[in-house]
Amino acid sequence: MQVDLNADMGEGAGADAALCDVVTSANICCGLHAGGPLEMARVMRLAAAKGVGLGAHPGFDDRANFGRTRMPLRLPEITDLIAFQTGAAQAVAQANGLKLRHFKLHGALANMASEDADLAQACYAAARAVVPDLRIMVLAATAQEQAAKALNAAWAGEIFADRAYNDDATLRDRSLPGAVLHDAETAASRILAMLRAGAILSENGHRIPARIDTICLHGDTPEALALAQALRNRLAAAGVTLAKF
């Protein structure tokens, strides 16, 4: 079995360099919910030097809340927001002789898109209008996946190492107990169980069949590096190969 391991980077958390030695893909902040142009360029160069795949990671223009507060924007506004951030990431990559491989939504915008296929499709269409060959990283078995399929876009199904799930494959709200996992061994055991089952396992024990191409952990959490290392070690011990999708 082969799977990709991705992490969100360029958000000012400080663990990016160490994470690049563990993960195989990097979702790089496009400068609105965190980070900025210099951080984007620095992390792209760092990740590329380690052979890590580069992806654009846009969210709401909401630095105060790290892009994790829902905003009621209209679809034309969402289109402009995504086009701007994808274009910025593409420009920085090109200026450094690098190539964007994938696209992944951040935070509240990602959660909203996992519930609303029209919103997800608007985001993905906007990104692909700027970089047509981007592979879309979707929250597996949600409206994001439906939207990518509707656009006939190449996509990768993603599950989370450090988040709990609802029964519809959406992520459990961060404000609820147990929504964010902090113990590395617990997270690693849970991911291995999902890979073996070929399914997302919800907080309530519900089994949701899913195509799993990549596993995410959040680079902004204090446990990010420990989670990444534990996950890589456990997967390797179980015969799972980590490689870019």
Helices and strands as residue ranges (DSSP letters): E 2-9, H 16-19, E 25-29, H 37-49, E 53-57, G 63-65, H 75-95, E 102-103, H 107-113, H 117-130, E 135-139, H 143-150, E 155-160, H 184-197, E 199-201, E 207-209, E 214-217, H 224-237, E 241-242
